[in-house]
Amino acid sequence: MPVYQQQGSIPSKRHVVYRKKDGSLYHEELFGTEGFSGTSSLVYHLYPPTMVKETRKPYSARPDIVIEDNLKALSFQSFNVQAENDYLSSRKILFVNDDMSIGVAAPMKSMKEYFFKNADSDELLFIHKGSGALKTMYGTVDFEYGDYVLIPRGTVYQLQFNSIENRILLIESHSPVRTPKRYRNEFGQLLEHSPFCERDFKFPKNLETHDEQGEFEIRIKKRGLIYSYIYASHPFDVVGWDGYSYPYAFSIFNFEPLTGRIHMPPPIHQHFEGRNFVICSFVPRLYDYHPNAIPAPYHHSNIDSDELLYYVDGDFMSRNDIQQGQITLHPAGIPHGPHPGAIERSIGKKETQELAVMIDPFNPVKITREALQIEVKDYYKSWLAQPQHV
Ligand SMILES: [Fe+2]
């Protein structure tokens, strides 16, 4: 995240003596996700972040892939995934490739017994239902409906929920998730034509320093296995930090849509990207205003990218019979386009209330067993109906 942030107390210069009131040293840690060349933060702990008491046997959270190769339009009802008490057990991965995994989670209970750290991936949690707080050593990021919560890989965290009804779209990226380069200047500042700016981000607040020793379990995900590590000090024992690497949130409702006289292509909806994928938001907006404009998208042949759409709310103009939480996958290799009647239906419409998240993985995704359990059968045949002239 290319915006400098600082919380708590830090020494006036990096890598120098910094003592507590009792004369002992604070413990400095450099936290970055790309060696010494990417963005990073310097963090000051009460205790060394290395005091491991015990490690336990790992268990597998690797997805069960049942379709390696797919050339069929598929759809899934993610709200049919059963809610579960535990956050980690509730996470169901539906699609994977070498760059990312995509899944959903419906956790009912806040994390109390353990902390979690994903050492494999940046996590982007889109909050579809529920609200709460992301607790980290950098402070707290509050979240609510419509927030994308971005957690850099390696960040130890706990999620606290305000109710038992929570629905999360989960994206794990093996590379850092960033804003598109075309919206930033050479200094990293978001430009005037960007559909969002730095003020739209929710940064960590209210740094709490936990001076606690005992047994603290961190479940660490590494190469798809989850290890249980017992540490001797609380992971949120930080008195201060500064830098460019930390979790933050961005609300889909702060994305200011770009509109035009005729249909604008999907990249205008983009706000995040990682290695070999982009993430876009379709938000309520005025439709194209040329007198003969067709607001529905034209058919397009995405020969080099899968396209995943997650439907959040409102009527989605190009699809018939779409439910909240429904996912469509249009694979690279075959064209796709509006459902029968959708093009005619869109002509003359002035605005849309649609709300959806689009993920375009440039490498084909594999389908997991969890996904097939919530598949909408025969979705690929749903363009056969005769157009309705409304
Ligand atoms: Fe598309």
Residues whose N, C-alpha, C, O or C-beta is under 5 A from the ligand:
A	BS01	LIG	E307
